[in-house]
Amino acid sequence: MSFIVYPTETNHERSKQLYPILCTLEGRKAADFFVEKLGFEVVFKSEWYWHISMADQASINLAFVQADHPSVPEAYRKPVQGMILNIEMENIDQFHGDTQHLDWPVTLPLGSEPYGFYYYRNQYPTHAVEYIPLTSYRYHKAG
């Protein structure tokens, strides 16, 4: 894991945001998917970096960087693998229904777990994030 630290405009001693930057070979395609299908908006984009934020919640951010770009430390210049990205929401049933038409395979059907999670899991359709299943869940007390 690599950390990139940028100063904020108002307070150099406190963090302003924490968000993942995913190395990929198809960042534009991945960012477009989140914007078009999940309601994110573009904060910044270039030919090699895409920063997006959830339209109604500016504190929820995600970024994609071209894995082979010189700004990426050499040891990390490969597409991300093995990451699970959670999106927590109030109405998982509505989200599940609203996304049934999307081209993203369900890897775990909607249901409850004995430890209290109610969720389902998808795998994104873009090659940029093909190893990153989407897990949407709502915690509820069992029993």
N, C-alpha and C positions, 0 to 999 in steps of 0.2 A: 504494500500500500504506500502511496506517495501522497504527501500533503502539500498543497499550494496555499500560501497565506497571502491575502491581499489586505492592505489597510482600508479601514472604512473612512468616510469623510468626516464623521463626527467624533469618533472615539477610537483611538488606535489601540486601546487596551482591552476592549470588549469585542467579542465576535458579533457579527451582524447576521450571518447565515452559515449554514452547513448543508451542503448538498453534494451528491455524487457526480463525478464526471466520468462517464463510461467511455472507455476506448473502443472504437469500432471502425470498421472499414466502410460503413454506410450511415454516417451520422445524419445526413440530410433526410434520408428515408426514415430513420428512426424518429427524428424530431417531427417530421411531417405526420407520422402516425399519431403521436401524442397530441399534436395540434388539431388534426382533423377528426380524430376518433374520441379523444378523452378530454377535450376542452382546455388544453394548454394554450398559451400564447407565446410568441417569440419575444424574448428579452434582448437577445443579441445573436447575430449569426454572421458567419464568414464562410470562406471556402473550406475551412478545416475545423470550425468550432461552432456549436449550436447550443445556446442556453435558453431554456424554456421554463415557464412558470404557469401554475394553474391559474386560469383567468380570474376566478373569484377568490383565490387565496394566494396572495403574492409570496407568502412564506414557504410555499411548496414549490421547489425548484429541482430541475434535473438538467444535466448538460451532457453533450456528446462531443468527443474530440476524435479527429482522424488519428487512428492508432499509429500511423507511420509519420506523423508530423514531428519536426525537430524539437518542438516545445515539450513533447512527452519524453520523460526520462527513458533512456534506451532500454532499460530492463523491463519497461512496461509497454513497449511498442507492439502489442498484440491485442486482438479483440477480447473483451471481457468474457469470462465463462463462469458458470456456477453461481450466479447472483440471483437471489430472489428479491423482487421488488414488491413491497406491500402498498396497497392503496386502501386505507381505511375510510369507510363511508357510513352514513346513517342508514341508507336504504339499499342494502345489497340485493334484495329481490328485484327492485326496480332497475338497478344497474344491470343485473344479469339479464333481465328481459329486454332492456334497451340495446344490449350488445350482442344478442343472439344472431343477428344478420352479419356481423363482422367476420372477416376471414382470419380467425385466430383459433387454433385448435384448443379444445378444452382438455386439459391434462388431469384434472380432478373435478368431478361434478359437484354442483352445489349441494351442500349438506353440512351437518353438524358433527363435531368431534367430541369425544368423551371429556376432553379437557376444556370445553366451552367455546371453541371457535366455530363460527358459522361462516363458511366461505366457499369459494371455488377458485380454481387455478387455470390460467391460460398460458399459452406460449405465443409470443408476439409473431406476427407474420413476416416481419422484415428480417433479412439475414443479419442486420446490424445487431439485433438483440435476440437471435434465435435460441440462445441458451438461457434466456432470462424469463422464467414464467411469471405471469402476473398473478399475485395472490390477493384477492379482495376478501376481507373478512370483517365480521362483527363479533365481538366477544359477548357472550351471554352466560349467565350462571347456570350451570347444569342442575337439573332437578327441578 
